[in-house]
Amino acid sequence: MPTLYADLDNTIADRAGAYRAWAVDYLAERGADPSLVDAMVAADRDGLGRKQDTVDDLTRLLDLDPEESEQILDRFRAGIVDRLTLVDGAADALSAIRAAGWRIVIVTNGATAQQTAKIERLHLADLVDGWVISEAAGVSKPDPEIFTRAAAVVGQQIGMDDWMVGDSAESDVAGARAVGMRSIWLTRGRPWPAGLEEPTLAVDTWDEVAAAVLGTTITG
């Protein structure tokens, strides 16, 4: 039985949109200059940097007092979950892939409580067969071990007909390559990073993900 391994943030869940929406609301709440939203987004580093660096940047940018600075990480984490939505087309594509007999496992880096809250917010237990979160697993993408653990969640081994879909060249595509799996990179309108080995496919939408996965199913 083939398996699709899928990243969570900015692949299934629109984390970037949720963070921006929170930033807009937070600036309005403080009566701050709304034009600071782009700088707040830059400080977030697309969720991939050290959280303390983001806290430090937001503290300087917004001139937060010590109490506000201590609270800002919890504020934006909760704000993201509250505003989180699925990436366009993800639900229909995941349903179609699963209906075709595939298993689907989320493989995500991040804090267990935060990533679990996102999964619950989006009711992803109805769309996938399981998940592995790096903090709980003690290993992060692109380490091959996290993919091995993800396969075990559905009682499978990584096979030649499996795919990994994600938006990170460094974590998702490189991780898939490390275990001999095909990869689909969600571009999000970005060019492929220079100097890195390219994914099997680069696509813009979940419709294209479904078409690629279902068009290459190995049966028998």
Salt bridges, closest charged atoms under 4 A:
ASP7 OD1 - LYS141 NZ 2.77
ASP9 OD1 - LYS118 NZ 2.86
ASP25 OD2 - ARG83 NE 2.97
GLU29 OE2 - ARG75 NH2 2.98
ASP38 OD1 - ARG20 NH2 2.95
ASP44 OD2 - ARG15 NH1 2.64
ASP46 OD2 - ARG188 NH1 2.83
ASP53 OD1 - ARG50 NH1 2.64
ASP57 OD2 - ARG45 NH2 2.62
ASP57 OD1 - ARG60 NH2 2.44
GLU68 OE2 - ARG30 NH1 2.75
ASP129 OD1 - ARG98 NH2 3.03
GLU145 OE2 - ARG149 NE 3.03
ASP167 OD2 - ARG188 NH1 2.92
ASP172 OD1 - LYS141 NZ 2.70
GLU197 OE1 - ARG177 NE 3.42
